[in-house]
Amino acid sequence: MRRMKSSREVDLRSVQASCTSHPVIKLQSILDSLVEEGVKEVKIYFRAEDIPEGVMMFLLSRKGYTVKESRRLDDGSLVFIAERDEGHVTV
């Protein structure tokens, strides 16, 4: 069994949406890397205008992460703290 690493922070608030890039695309790529590296906890900063909360929760759950805490920051953006179940099989 692969040993899980502790935690990482991901900030998607400055990722600009364009025809070749979008915060969702960036998030999916980052989540793939985090799963590959065995990261257990991730703190993700994002704007709900870019990624709605329900979509963020869905994308995290597909990679085995469960949101443990969510907060709205002073600038209106959100932060989710999510943990990954070691036994989860990635879809």
PyMOL Python script that loads the backbone (N, CA, C, O; Angstrom):
from pymol import cmd

cmd.read_pdbstr("""\
ATOM      1  N   MET A   1       0.846  -1.182   0.000  1.00  0.00           N
ATOM      2  CA  MET A   1       0.000   0.000   0.000  1.00  0.00           C
ATOM      3  C   MET A   1       0.887   1.240   0.000  1.00  0.00           C
ATOM      4  O   MET A   1       1.866   1.312   0.743  1.00  0.00           O
ATOM      5  N   ARG A   2       0.544   2.203  -0.827  1.00  0.00           N
ATOM      6  CA  ARG A   2       1.307   3.443  -0.930  1.00  0.00           C
ATOM      7  C   ARG A   2       1.036   4.321   0.277  1.00  0.00           C
ATOM      8  O   ARG A   2      -0.102   4.440   0.731  1.00  0.00           O
ATOM      9  N   ARG A   3       2.083   4.931   0.789  1.00  0.00           N
ATOM     10  CA  ARG A   3       1.943   5.809   1.952  1.00  0.00           C
ATOM     11  C   ARG A   3       1.464   7.185   1.510  1.00  0.00           C
ATOM     12  O   ARG A   3       1.974   7.743   0.538  1.00  0.00           O
ATOM     13  N   MET A   4       0.478   7.733   2.228  1.00  0.00           N
ATOM     14  CA  MET A   4      -0.100   9.030   1.889  1.00  0.00           C
ATOM     15  C   MET A   4       0.768  10.153   2.451  1.00  0.00           C
ATOM     16  O   MET A   4       1.249  10.074   3.582  1.00  0.00           O
ATOM     17  N   LYS A   5       0.961  11.194   1.650  1.00  0.00           N
ATOM     18  CA  LYS A   5       1.672  12.383   2.107  1.00  0.00           C
ATOM     19  C   LYS A   5       0.677  13.305   2.780  1.00  0.00           C
ATOM     20  O   LYS A   5      -0.533  13.163   2.603  1.00  0.00           O
ATOM     21  N   SER A   6       1.189  14.245   3.548  1.00  0.00           N
ATOM     22  CA  SER A   6       0.326  15.068   4.380  1.00  0.00           C
ATOM     23  C   SER A   6      -0.607  15.989   3.607  1.00  0.00           C
ATOM     24  O   SER A   6      -1.741  15.596   3.334  1.00  0.00           O
ATOM     25  N   SER A   7      -0.190  17.183   3.245  1.00  0.00           N
ATOM     26  CA  SER A   7      -1.153  18.122   2.677  1.00  0.00           C
ATOM     27  C   SER A   7      -0.526  19.057   1.653  1.00  0.00           C
ATOM     28  O   SER A   7       0.692  19.214   1.574  1.00  0.00           O
ATOM     29  N   ARG A   8      -1.410  19.673   0.872  1.00  0.00           N
ATOM     30  CA  ARG A   8      -1.009  20.661  -0.136  1.00  0.00           C
ATOM     31  C   ARG A   8      -2.032  21.768  -0.183  1.00  0.00           C
ATOM     32  O   ARG A   8      -3.177  21.591   0.233  1.00  0.00           O
ATOM     33  N   GLU A   9      -1.608  22.930  -0.698  1.00  0.00           N
ATOM     34  CA  GLU A   9      -2.517  24.047  -0.944  1.00  0.00           C
ATOM     35  C   GLU A   9      -2.553  24.324  -2.437  1.00  0.00           C
ATOM     36  O   GLU A   9      -1.528  24.283  -3.118  1.00  0.00           O
ATOM     37  N   VAL A  10      -3.748  24.606  -2.933  1.00  0.00           N
ATOM     38  CA  VAL A  10      -3.952  24.913  -4.347  1.00  0.00           C
ATOM     39  C   VAL A  10      -4.763  26.202  -4.424  1.00  0.00           C
ATOM     40  O   VAL A  10      -5.820  26.317  -3.802  1.00  0.00           O
ATOM     41  N   ASP A  11      -4.266  27.165  -5.184  1.00  0.00           N
ATOM     42  CA  ASP A  11      -4.965  28.443  -5.334  1.00  0.00           C
ATOM     43  C   ASP A  11      -5.383  28.614  -6.791  1.00  0.00           C
ATOM     44  O   ASP A  11      -4.545  28.830  -7.667  1.00  0.00           O
ATOM     45  N   LEU A  12      -6.692  28.514  -7.039  1.00  0.00           N
ATOM     46  CA  LEU A  12      -7.231  28.625  -8.399  1.00  0.00           C
ATOM     47  C   LEU A  12      -7.845  29.997  -8.668  1.00  0.00           C
ATOM     48  O   LEU A  12      -8.443  30.208  -9.723  1.00  0.00           O
ATOM     49  N   ARG A  13      -7.706  30.920  -7.737  1.00  0.00           N
ATOM     50  CA  ARG A  13      -8.356  32.224  -7.873  1.00  0.00           C
ATOM     51  C   ARG A  13      -7.772  33.078  -8.987  1.00  0.00           C
ATOM     52  O   ARG A  13      -8.453  33.965  -9.501  1.00  0.00           O
ATOM     53  N   SER A  14      -6.526  32.829  -9.371  1.00  0.00           N
ATOM     54  CA  SER A  14      -5.913  33.668 -10.408  1.00  0.00           C
ATOM     55  C   SER A  14      -5.854  32.990 -11.774  1.00  0.00           C
ATOM     56  O   SER A  14      -5.309  33.559 -12.719  1.00  0.00           O
ATOM     57  N   VAL A  15      -6.404  31.785 -11.891  1.00  0.00           N
ATOM     58  CA  VAL A  15      -6.427  31.091 -13.183  1.00  0.00           C
ATOM     59  C   VAL A  15      -7.498  31.745 -14.053  1.00  0.00           C
ATOM     60  O   VAL A  15      -8.676  31.767 -13.696  1.00  0.00           O
ATOM     61  N   GLN A  16      -7.076  32.269 -15.185  1.00  0.00           N
ATOM     62  CA  GLN A  16      -7.998  32.961 -16.088  1.00  0.00           C
ATOM     63  C   GLN A  16      -8.688  31.963 -17.011  1.00  0.00           C
ATOM     64  O   GLN A  16      -8.064  31.033 -17.524  1.00  0.00           O
ATOM     65  N   ALA A  17      -9.962  32.170 -17.208  1.00  0.00           N
ATOM     66  CA  ALA A  17     -10.719  31.330 -18.137  1.00  0.00           C
ATOM     67  C   ALA A  17     -10.476  31.815 -19.558  1.00  0.00           C
ATOM     68  O   ALA A  17     -10.608  33.002 -19.855  1.00  0.00           O
ATOM     69  N   SER A  18     -10.121  30.886 -20.423  1.00  0.00           N
ATOM     70  CA  SER A  18      -9.926  31.203 -21.839  1.00  0.00           C
ATOM     71  C   SER A  18     -10.321  29.973 -22.641  1.00  0.00           C
ATOM     72  O   SER A  18     -10.814  28.992 -22.085  1.00  0.00           O
ATOM     73  N   CYS A  19     -10.103  30.030 -23.950  1.00  0.00           N
ATOM     74  CA  CYS A  19     -10.500  28.894 -24.777  1.00  0.00           C
ATOM     75  C   CYS A  19      -9.586  27.683 -24.563  1.00  0.00           C
ATOM     76  O   CYS A  19      -9.962  26.565 -24.914  1.00  0.00           O
ATOM     77  N   THR A  20      -8.393  27.889 -23.992  1.00  0.00           N
ATOM     78  CA  THR A  20      -7.475  26.768 -23.773  1.00  0.00           C
ATOM     79  C   THR A  20      -7.223  26.471 -22.300  1.00  0.00           C
ATOM     80  O   THR A  20      -6.539  25.502 -21.970  1.00  0.00           O
ATOM     81  N   SER A  21      -7.764  27.286 -21.427  1.00  0.00           N
ATOM     82  CA  SER A  21      -7.533  27.088 -20.003  1.00  0.00           C
ATOM     83  C   SER A  21      -8.769  27.524 -19.215  1.00  0.00           C
ATOM     84  O   SER A  21      -9.485  28.443 -19.612  1.00  0.00           O
ATOM     85  N   HIS A  22      -8.997  26.858 -18.112  1.00  0.00           N
ATOM     86  CA  HIS A  22     -10.109  27.189 -17.235  1.00  0.00           C
ATOM     87  C   HIS A  22      -9.771  26.607 -15.863  1.00  0.00           C
ATOM     88  O   HIS A  22      -9.081  25.590 -15.789  1.00  0.00           O
ATOM     89  N   PRO A  23     -10.236  27.221 -14.780  1.00  0.00           N
ATOM     90  CA  PRO A  23      -9.948  26.673 -13.456  1.00  0.00           C
ATOM     91  C   PRO A  23     -10.361  25.204 -13.288  1.00  0.00           C
ATOM     92  O   PRO A  23      -9.701  24.469 -12.553  1.00  0.00           O
ATOM     93  N   VAL A  24     -11.420  24.768 -13.942  1.00  0.00           N
ATOM     94  CA  VAL A  24     -11.835  23.358 -13.839  1.00  0.00           C
ATOM     95  C   VAL A  24     -10.791  22.453 -14.481  1.00  0.00           C
ATOM     96  O   VAL A  24     -10.461  21.404 -13.926  1.00  0.00           O
ATOM     97  N   ILE A  25     -10.273  22.837 -15.627  1.00  0.00           N
ATOM     98  CA  ILE A  25      -9.242  22.047 -16.311  1.00  0.00           C
ATOM     99  C   ILE A  25      -7.990  21.984 -15.451  1.00  0.00           C
ATOM    100  O   ILE A  25      -7.392  20.921 -15.289  1.00  0.00           O
ATOM    101  N   LYS A  26      -7.599  23.116 -14.904  1.00  0.00           N
ATOM    102  CA  LYS A  26      -6.425  23.187 -14.028  1.00  0.00           C
ATOM    103  C   LYS A  26      -6.638  22.305 -12.802  1.00  0.00           C
ATOM    104  O   LYS A  26      -5.737  21.565 -12.407  1.00  0.00           O
ATOM    105  N   LEU A  27      -7.827  22.378 -12.195  1.00  0.00           N
ATOM    106  CA  LEU A  27      -8.134  21.579 -11.011  1.00  0.00           C
ATOM    107  C   LEU A  27      -8.026  20.088 -11.314  1.00  0.00           C
ATOM    108  O   LEU A  27      -7.431  19.342 -10.536  1.00  0.00           O
ATOM    109  N   GLN A  28      -8.591  19.647 -12.426  1.00  0.00           N
ATOM    110  CA  GLN A  28      -8.554  18.224 -12.764  1.00  0.00           C
ATOM    111  C   GLN A  28      -7.117  17.738 -12.916  1.00  0.00           C
ATOM    112  O   GLN A  28      -6.778  16.645 -12.463  1.00  0.00           O
ATOM    113  N   SER A  29      -6.284  18.535 -13.544  1.00  0.00           N
ATOM    114  CA  SER A  29      -4.877  18.179 -13.710  1.00  0.00           C
ATOM    115  C   SER A  29      -4.169  18.109 -12.357  1.00  0.00           C
ATOM    116  O   SER A  29      -3.408  17.178 -12.096  1.00  0.00           O
ATOM    117  N   ILE A  30      -4.424  19.089 -11.509  1.00  0.00           N
ATOM    118  CA  ILE A  30      -3.803  19.114 -10.173  1.00  0.00           C
ATOM    119  C   ILE A  30      -4.269  17.926  -9.339  1.00  0.00           C
ATOM    120  O   ILE A  30      -3.456  17.282  -8.676  1.00  0.00           O
ATOM    121  N   LEU A  31      -5.571  17.626  -9.364  1.00  0.00           N
ATOM    122  CA  LEU A  31      -6.086  16.498  -8.586  1.00  0.00           C
ATOM    123  C   LEU A  31      -5.453  15.184  -9.030  1.00  0.00           C
ATOM    124  O   LEU A  31      -5.128  14.341  -8.194  1.00  0.00           O
ATOM    125  N   ASP A  32      -5.276  15.001 -10.339  1.00  0.00           N
ATOM    126  CA  ASP A  32      -4.606  13.795 -10.838  1.00  0.00           C
ATOM    127  C   ASP A  32      -3.204  13.681 -10.233  1.00  0.00           C
ATOM    128  O   ASP A  32      -2.788  12.602  -9.812  1.00  0.00           O
ATOM    129  N   SER A  33      -2.486  14.799 -10.194  1.00  0.00           N
ATOM    130  CA  SER A  33      -1.130  14.807  -9.623  1.00  0.00           C
ATOM    131  C   SER A  33      -1.144  14.513  -8.130  1.00  0.00           C
ATOM    132  O   SER A  33      -0.304  13.762  -7.634  1.00  0.00           O
ATOM    133  N   LEU A  34      -2.101  15.106  -7.411  1.00  0.00           N
ATOM    134  CA  LEU A  34      -2.180  14.893  -5.970  1.00  0.00           C
ATOM    135  C   LEU A  34      -2.464  13.434  -5.638  1.00  0.00           C
ATOM    136  O   LEU A  34      -1.889  12.883  -4.700  1.00  0.00           O
ATOM    137  N   VAL A  35      -3.346  12.815  -6.403  1.00  0.00           N
ATOM    138  CA  VAL A  35      -3.659  11.402  -6.192  1.00  0.00           C
ATOM    139  C   VAL A  35      -2.411  10.561  -6.469  1.00  0.00           C
ATOM    140  O   VAL A  35      -2.084   9.658  -5.699  1.00  0.00           O
ATOM    141  N   GLU A  36      -1.725  10.857  -7.559  1.00  0.00           N
ATOM    142  CA  GLU A  36      -0.514  10.125  -7.931  1.00  0.00           C
ATOM    143  C   GLU A  36       0.564  10.244  -6.848  1.00  0.00           C
ATOM    144  O   GLU A  36       1.285   9.286  -6.572  1.00  0.00           O
ATOM    145  N   GLU A  37       0.664  11.430  -6.240  1.00  0.00           N
ATOM    146  CA  GLU A  37       1.663  11.672  -5.191  1.00  0.00           C
ATOM    147  C   GLU A  37       1.222  11.161  -3.831  1.00  0.00           C
ATOM    148  O   GLU A  37       2.024  11.132  -2.897  1.00  0.00           O
ATOM    149  N   GLY A  38      -0.029  10.759  -3.699  1.00  0.00           N
ATOM    150  CA  GLY A  38      -0.526  10.239  -2.439  1.00  0.00           C
ATOM    151  C   GLY A  38      -0.825  11.302  -1.399  1.00  0.00           C
ATOM    152  O   GLY A  38      -0.688  11.058  -0.200  1.00  0.00           O
ATOM    153  N   VAL A  39      -1.236  12.486  -1.851  1.00  0.00           N
ATOM    154  CA  VAL A  39      -1.551  13.580  -0.930  1.00  0.00           C
ATOM    155  C   VAL A  39      -2.884  13.307  -0.245  1.00  0.00           C
ATOM    156  O   VAL A  39      -3.895  13.081  -0.910  1.00  0.00           O
ATOM    157  N   LYS A  40      -2.883  13.329   1.093  1.00  0.00           N
ATOM    158  CA  LYS A  40      -4.078  12.998   1.870  1.00  0.00           C
ATOM    159  C   LYS A  40      -5.011  14.185   2.036  1.00  0.00           C
ATOM    160  O   LYS A  40      -6.228  14.021   1.948  1.00  0.00           O
ATOM    161  N   GLU A  41      -4.471  15.386   2.277  1.00  0.00           N
ATOM    162  CA  GLU A  41      -5.302  16.557   2.526  1.00  0.00           C
ATOM    163  C   GLU A  41      -4.939  17.677   1.559  1.00  0.00           C
ATOM    164  O   GLU A  41      -3.766  17.919   1.274  1.00  0.00           O
ATOM    165  N   VAL A  42      -5.971  18.353   1.060  1.00  0.00           N
ATOM    166  CA  VAL A  42      -5.747  19.475   0.148  1.00  0.00           C
ATOM    167  C   VAL A  42      -6.625  20.648   0.569  1.00  0.00           C
ATOM    168  O   VAL A  42      -7.789  20.480   0.935  1.00  0.00           O
ATOM    169  N   LYS A  43      -6.039  21.831   0.509  1.00  0.00           N
ATOM    170  CA  LYS A  43      -6.762  23.068   0.794  1.00  0.00           C
ATOM    171  C   LYS A  43      -6.836  23.814  -0.537  1.00  0.00           C
ATOM    172  O   LYS A  43      -5.810  24.190  -1.103  1.00  0.00           O
ATOM    173  N   ILE A  44      -8.063  24.026  -1.033  1.00  0.00           N
ATOM    174  CA  ILE A  44      -8.256  24.621  -2.350  1.00  0.00           C
ATOM    175  C   ILE A  44      -8.953  25.966  -2.220  1.00  0.00           C
ATOM    176  O   ILE A  44     -10.043  26.063  -1.656  1.00  0.00           O
ATOM    177  N   TYR A  45      -8.311  27.000  -2.749  1.00  0.00           N
ATOM    178  CA  TYR A  45      -8.880  28.344  -2.803  1.00  0.00           C
ATOM    179  C   TYR A  45      -9.456  28.542  -4.209  1.00  0.00           C
ATOM    180  O   TYR A  45      -8.775  28.270  -5.198  1.00  0.00           O
ATOM    181  N   PHE A  46     -10.699  29.013  -4.304  1.00  0.00           N
ATOM    182  CA  PHE A  46     -11.315  29.190  -5.616  1.00  0.00           C
ATOM    183  C   PHE A  46     -12.439  30.205  -5.542  1.00  0.00           C
ATOM    184  O   PHE A  46     -12.883  30.591  -4.461  1.00  0.00           O
ATOM    185  N   ARG A  47     -12.890  30.629  -6.713  1.00  0.00           N
ATOM    186  CA  ARG A  47     -14.030  31.543  -6.810  1.00  0.00           C
ATOM    187  C   ARG A  47     -15.241  30.755  -7.302  1.00  0.00           C
ATOM    188  O   ARG A  47     -15.146  30.002  -8.272  1.00  0.00           O
ATOM    189  N   ALA A  48     -16.381  30.931  -6.628  1.00  0.00           N
ATOM    190  CA  ALA A  48     -17.593  30.204  -6.997  1.00  0.00           C
ATOM    191  C   ALA A  48     -18.074  30.597  -8.391  1.00  0.00           C
ATOM    192  O   ALA A  48     -18.787  29.823  -9.030  1.00  0.00           O
ATOM    193  N   GLU A  49     -17.699  31.784  -8.878  1.00  0.00           N
ATOM    194  CA  GLU A  49     -18.065  32.183 -10.247  1.00  0.00           C
ATOM    195  C   GLU A  49     -17.353  31.304 -11.278  1.00  0.00           C
ATOM    196  O   GLU A  49     -17.862  31.089 -12.378  1.00  0.00           O
ATOM    197  N   ASP A  50     -16.163  30.796 -10.908  1.00  0.00           N
ATOM    198  CA  ASP A  50     -15.385  29.939 -11.814  1.00  0.00           C
ATOM    199  C   ASP A  50     -15.762  28.470 -11.666  1.00  0.00           C
ATOM    200  O   ASP A  50     -15.921  27.754 -12.655  1.00  0.00           O
ATOM    201  N   ILE A  51     -15.900  28.034 -10.419  1.00  0.00           N
ATOM    202  CA  ILE A  51     -16.243  26.644 -10.128  1.00  0.00           C
ATOM    203  C   ILE A  51     -17.314  26.659  -9.037  1.00  0.00           C
ATOM    204  O   ILE A  51     -16.998  26.926  -7.878  1.00  0.00           O
ATOM    205  N   PRO A  52     -18.555  26.384  -9.375  1.00  0.00           N
ATOM    206  CA  PRO A  52     -19.604  26.337  -8.346  1.00  0.00           C
ATOM    207  C   PRO A  52     -19.269  25.311  -7.262  1.00  0.00           C
ATOM    208  O   PRO A  52     -18.607  24.307  -7.526  1.00  0.00           O
ATOM    209  N   GLU A  53     -19.730  25.576  -6.053  1.00  0.00           N
ATOM    210  CA  GLU A  53     -19.406  24.706  -4.917  1.00  0.00           C
ATOM    211  C   GLU A  53     -19.774  23.244  -5.177  1.00  0.00           C
ATOM    212  O   GLU A  53     -18.996  22.344  -4.858  1.00  0.00           O
ATOM    213  N   GLY A  54     -20.943  23.003  -5.748  1.00  0.00           N
ATOM    214  CA  GLY A  54     -21.370  21.635  -6.024  1.00  0.00           C
ATOM    215  C   GLY A  54     -20.466  20.932  -7.022  1.00  0.00           C
ATOM    216  O   GLY A  54     -20.198  19.737  -6.894  1.00  0.00           O
ATOM    217  N   VAL A  55     -20.001  21.671  -8.009  1.00  0.00           N
ATOM    218  CA  VAL A  55     -19.080  21.102  -9.004  1.00  0.00           C
ATOM    219  C   VAL A  55     -17.747  20.770  -8.340  1.00  0.00           C
ATOM    220  O   VAL A  55     -17.166  19.715  -8.595  1.00  0.00           O
ATOM    221  N   MET A  56     -17.265  21.678  -7.485  1.00  0.00           N
ATOM    222  CA  MET A  56     -16.006  21.425  -6.768  1.00  0.00           C
ATOM    223  C   MET A  56     -16.131  20.160  -5.919  1.00  0.00           C
ATOM    224  O   MET A  56     -15.234  19.317  -5.930  1.00  0.00           O
ATOM    225  N   MET A  57     -17.232  20.022  -5.187  1.00  0.00           N
ATOM    226  CA  MET A  57     -17.425  18.838  -4.350  1.00  0.00           C
ATOM    227  C   MET A  57     -17.478  17.561  -5.195  1.00  0.00           C
ATOM    228  O   MET A  57     -16.928  16.531  -4.805  1.00  0.00           O
ATOM    229  N   PHE A  58     -18.142  17.637  -6.353  1.00  0.00           N
ATOM    230  CA  PHE A  58     -18.234  16.483  -7.244  1.00  0.00           C
ATOM    231  C   PHE A  58     -16.856  16.083  -7.769  1.00  0.00           C
ATOM    232  O   PHE A  58     -16.499  14.905  -7.748  1.00  0.00           O
ATOM    233  N   LEU A  59     -16.083  17.062  -8.240  1.00  0.00           N
ATOM    234  CA  LEU A  59     -14.753  16.765  -8.782  1.00  0.00           C
ATOM    235  C   LEU A  59     -13.833  16.175  -7.712  1.00  0.00           C
ATOM    236  O   LEU A  59     -13.073  15.245  -7.981  1.00  0.00           O
ATOM    237  N   LEU A  60     -13.907  16.722  -6.502  1.00  0.00           N
ATOM    238  CA  LEU A  60     -13.103  16.179  -5.405  1.00  0.00           C
ATOM    239  C   LEU A  60     -13.526  14.748  -5.078  1.00  0.00           C
ATOM    240  O   LEU A  60     -12.675  13.885  -4.864  1.00  0.00           O
ATOM    241  N   SER A  61     -14.831  14.493  -5.040  1.00  0.00           N
ATOM    242  CA  SER A  61     -15.315  13.159  -4.673  1.00  0.00           C
ATOM    243  C   SER A  61     -14.911  12.114  -5.707  1.00  0.00           C
ATOM    244  O   SER A  61     -14.678  10.958  -5.353  1.00  0.00           O
ATOM    245  N   ARG A  62     -14.824  12.498  -6.970  1.00  0.00           N
ATOM    246  CA  ARG A  62     -14.393  11.553  -8.012  1.00  0.00           C
ATOM    247  C   ARG A  62     -12.974  11.057  -7.790  1.00  0.00           C
ATOM    248  O   ARG A  62     -12.605   9.975  -8.246  1.00  0.00           O
ATOM    249  N   LYS A  63     -12.183  11.856  -7.087  1.00  0.00           N
ATOM    250  CA  LYS A  63     -10.795  11.469  -6.796  1.00  0.00           C
ATOM    251  C   LYS A  63     -10.629  10.958  -5.369  1.00  0.00           C
ATOM    252  O   LYS A  63      -9.510  10.748  -4.902  1.00  0.00           O
ATOM    253  N   GLY A  64     -11.767  10.757  -4.675  1.00  0.00           N
ATOM    254  CA  GLY A  64     -11.715  10.174  -3.346  1.00  0.00           C
ATOM    255  C   GLY A  64     -11.576  11.164  -2.213  1.00  0.00           C
ATOM    256  O   GLY A  64     -11.336  10.768  -1.073  1.00  0.00           O
ATOM    257  N   TYR A  65     -11.724  12.455  -2.506  1.00  0.00           N
ATOM    258  CA  TYR A  65     -11.617  13.480  -1.473  1.00  0.00           C
ATOM    259  C   TYR A  65     -13.013  13.850  -0.952  1.00  0.00           C
ATOM    260  O   TYR A  65     -13.977  13.929  -1.713  1.00  0.00           O
ATOM    261  N   THR A  66     -13.092  14.072   0.353  1.00  0.00           N
ATOM    262  CA  THR A  66     -14.322  14.512   1.006  1.00  0.00           C
ATOM    263  C   THR A  66     -14.060  15.858   1.648  1.00  0.00           C
ATOM    264  O   THR A  66     -13.070  16.028   2.358  1.00  0.00           O
ATOM    265  N   VAL A  67     -14.947  16.823   1.401  1.00  0.00           N
ATOM    266  CA  VAL A  67     -14.789  18.152   1.986  1.00  0.00           C
ATOM    267  C   VAL A  67     -15.075  18.073   3.475  1.00  0.00           C
ATOM    268  O   VAL A  67     -16.162  17.671   3.890  1.00  0.00           O
ATOM    269  N   LYS A  68     -14.085  18.463   4.278  1.00  0.00           N
ATOM    270  CA  LYS A  68     -14.206  18.441   5.736  1.00  0.00           C
ATOM    271  C   LYS A  68     -14.545  19.812   6.295  1.00  0.00           C
ATOM    272  O   LYS A  68     -15.127  19.927   7.374  1.00  0.00           O
ATOM    273  N   GLU A  69     -14.173  20.862   5.546  1.00  0.00           N
ATOM    274  CA  GLU A  69     -14.423  22.224   6.010  1.00  0.00           C
ATOM    275  C   GLU A  69     -14.517  23.143   4.796  1.00  0.00           C
ATOM    276  O   GLU A  69     -13.794  22.967   3.816  1.00  0.00           O
ATOM    277  N   SER A  70     -15.419  24.129   4.871  1.00  0.00           N
ATOM    278  CA  SER A  70     -15.510  25.141   3.817  1.00  0.00           C
ATOM    279  C   SER A  70     -15.742  26.491   4.473  1.00  0.00           C
ATOM    280  O   SER A  70     -16.452  26.602   5.473  1.00  0.00           O
ATOM    281  N   ARG A  71     -15.128  27.519   3.889  1.00  0.00           N
ATOM    282  CA  ARG A  71     -15.264  28.879   4.417  1.00  0.00           C
ATOM    283  C   ARG A  71     -15.306  29.865   3.263  1.00  0.00           C
ATOM    284  O   ARG A  71     -14.696  29.650   2.216  1.00  0.00           O
ATOM    285  N   ARG A  72     -16.035  30.946   3.476  1.00  0.00           N
ATOM    286  CA  ARG A  72     -16.030  32.068   2.543  1.00  0.00           C
ATOM    287  C   ARG A  72     -15.040  33.082   3.094  1.00  0.00           C
ATOM    288  O   ARG A  72     -15.121  33.463   4.261  1.00  0.00           O
ATOM    289  N   LEU A  73     -14.111  33.516   2.262  1.00  0.00           N
ATOM    290  CA  LEU A  73     -13.083  34.468   2.669  1.00  0.00           C
ATOM    291  C   LEU A  73     -13.568  35.902   2.476  1.00  0.00           C
ATOM    292  O   LEU A  73     -14.589  36.135   1.829  1.00  0.00           O
ATOM    293  N   ASP A  74     -12.836  36.855   3.036  1.00  0.00           N
ATOM    294  CA  ASP A  74     -13.213  38.265   2.970  1.00  0.00           C
ATOM    295  C   ASP A  74     -13.360  38.786   1.545  1.00  0.00           C
ATOM    296  O   ASP A  74     -14.171  39.677   1.292  1.00  0.00           O
ATOM    297  N   ASP A  75     -12.583  38.239   0.613  1.00  0.00           N
ATOM    298  CA  ASP A  75     -12.664  38.702  -0.773  1.00  0.00           C
ATOM    299  C   ASP A  75     -13.794  38.031  -1.556  1.00  0.00           C
ATOM    300  O   ASP A  75     -13.938  38.259  -2.757  1.00  0.00           O
ATOM    301  N   GLY A  76     -14.599  37.201  -0.874  1.00  0.00           N
ATOM    302  CA  GLY A  76     -15.726  36.530  -1.517  1.00  0.00           C
ATOM    303  C   GLY A  76     -15.387  35.167  -2.087  1.00  0.00           C
ATOM    304  O   GLY A  76     -16.283  34.416  -2.474  1.00  0.00           O
ATOM    305  N   SER A  77     -14.098  34.836  -2.145  1.00  0.00           N
ATOM    306  CA  SER A  77     -13.712  33.520  -2.641  1.00  0.00           C
ATOM    307  C   SER A  77     -13.949  32.473  -1.551  1.00  0.00           C
ATOM    308  O   SER A  77     -14.294  32.804  -0.417  1.00  0.00           O
ATOM    309  N   LEU A  78     -13.759  31.221  -1.913  1.00  0.00           N
ATOM    310  CA  LEU A  78     -14.007  30.110  -0.995  1.00  0.00           C
ATOM    311  C   LEU A  78     -12.739  29.303  -0.769  1.00  0.00           C
ATOM    312  O   LEU A  78     -11.826  29.302  -1.594  1.00  0.00           O
ATOM    313  N   VAL A  79     -12.704  28.623   0.358  1.00  0.00           N
ATOM    314  CA  VAL A  79     -11.643  27.650   0.601  1.00  0.00           C
ATOM    315  C   VAL A  79     -12.308  26.371   1.086  1.00  0.00           C
ATOM    316  O   VAL A  79     -13.141  26.390   1.992  1.00  0.00           O
ATOM    317  N   PHE A  80     -11.926  25.260   0.466  1.00  0.00           N
ATOM    318  CA  PHE A  80     -12.374  23.931   0.870  1.00  0.00           C
ATOM    319  C   PHE A  80     -11.164  23.177   1.392  1.00  0.00           C
ATOM    320  O   PHE A  80     -10.098  23.205   0.778  1.00  0.00           O
ATOM    321  N   ILE A  81     -11.325  22.512   2.511  1.00  0.00           N
ATOM    322  CA  ILE A  81     -10.301  21.600   3.003  1.00  0.00           C
ATOM    323  C   ILE A  81     -10.879  20.204   2.860  1.00  0.00           C
ATOM    324  O   ILE A  81     -11.924  19.885   3.426  1.00  0.00           O
ATOM    325  N   ALA A  82     -10.179  19.375   2.090  1.00  0.00           N
ATOM    326  CA  ALA A  82     -10.688  18.037   1.787  1.00  0.00           C
ATOM    327  C   ALA A  82      -9.641  16.981   2.123  1.00  0.00           C
ATOM    328  O   ALA A  82      -8.439  17.220   2.015  1.00  0.00           O
ATOM    329  N   GLU A  83     -10.119  15.811   2.532  1.00  0.00           N
ATOM    330  CA  GLU A  83      -9.251  14.679   2.845  1.00  0.00           C
ATOM    331  C   GLU A  83      -9.581  13.521   1.931  1.00  0.00           C
ATOM    332  O   GLU A  83     -10.727  13.339   1.520  1.00  0.00           O
ATOM    333  N   ARG A  84      -8.561  12.741   1.619  1.00  0.00           N
ATOM    334  CA  ARG A  84      -8.738  11.593   0.729  1.00  0.00           C
ATOM    335  C   ARG A  84      -8.746  10.299   1.523  1.00  0.00           C
ATOM    336  O   ARG A  84      -7.925  10.095   2.417  1.00  0.00           O
ATOM    337  N   ASP A  85      -9.678   9.437   1.188  1.00  0.00           N
ATOM    338  CA  ASP A  85      -9.769   8.105   1.775  1.00  0.00           C
ATOM    339  C   ASP A  85      -8.712   7.236   1.108  1.00  0.00           C
ATOM    340  O   ASP A  85      -8.692   7.108  -0.116  1.00  0.00           O
ATOM    341  N   GLU A  86      -7.837   6.641   1.906  1.00  0.00           N
ATOM    342  CA  GLU A  86      -6.744   5.820   1.365  1.00  0.00           C
ATOM    343  C   GLU A  86      -7.233   4.652   0.527  1.00  0.00           C
ATOM    344  O   GLU A  86      -6.549   4.234  -0.406  1.00  0.00           O
ATOM    345  N   GLY A  87      -8.401   4.120   0.843  1.00  0.00           N
ATOM    346  CA  GLY A  87      -8.903   2.950   0.140  1.00  0.00           C
ATOM    347  C   GLY A  87      -9.676   3.258  -1.126  1.00  0.00           C
ATOM    348  O   GLY A  87     -10.157   2.339  -1.789  1.00  0.00           O
ATOM    349  N   HIS A  88      -9.809   4.535  -1.479  1.00  0.00           N
ATOM    350  CA  HIS A  88     -10.631   4.920  -2.635  1.00  0.00           C
ATOM    351  C   HIS A  88      -9.964   4.509  -3.951  1.00  0.00           C
ATOM    352  O   HIS A  88      -8.760   4.690  -4.136  1.00  0.00           O
ATOM    353  N   VAL A  89     -10.752   3.966  -4.839  1.00  0.00           N
ATOM    354  CA  VAL A  89     -10.303   3.648  -6.184  1.00  0.00           C
ATOM    355  C   VAL A  89     -10.699   4.801  -7.084  1.00  0.00           C
ATOM    356  O   VAL A  89     -11.880   5.133  -7.180  1.00  0.00           O
ATOM    357  N   THR A  90      -9.719   5.424  -7.752  1.00  0.00           N
ATOM    358  CA  THR A  90      -9.972   6.588  -8.591  1.00  0.00           C
ATOM    359  C   THR A  90     -10.748   6.212  -9.829  1.00  0.00           C
ATOM    360  O   THR A  90     -10.471   5.200 -10.473  1.00  0.00           O
ATOM    361  N   VAL A  91     -11.733   7.046 -10.160  1.00  0.00           N
ATOM    362  CA  VAL A  91     -12.583   6.843 -11.348  1.00  0.00           C
ATOM    363  C   VAL A  91     -11.958   7.544 -12.532  1.00  0.00           C
ATOM    364  O   VAL A  91     -12.506   7.503 -13.633  1.00  0.00           O
TER     365      VAL A  91
END
""", "prot")
cmd.dss("prot")
cmd.show_as("cartoon", "prot")
cmd.util.cbc("prot")
cmd.orient("prot")
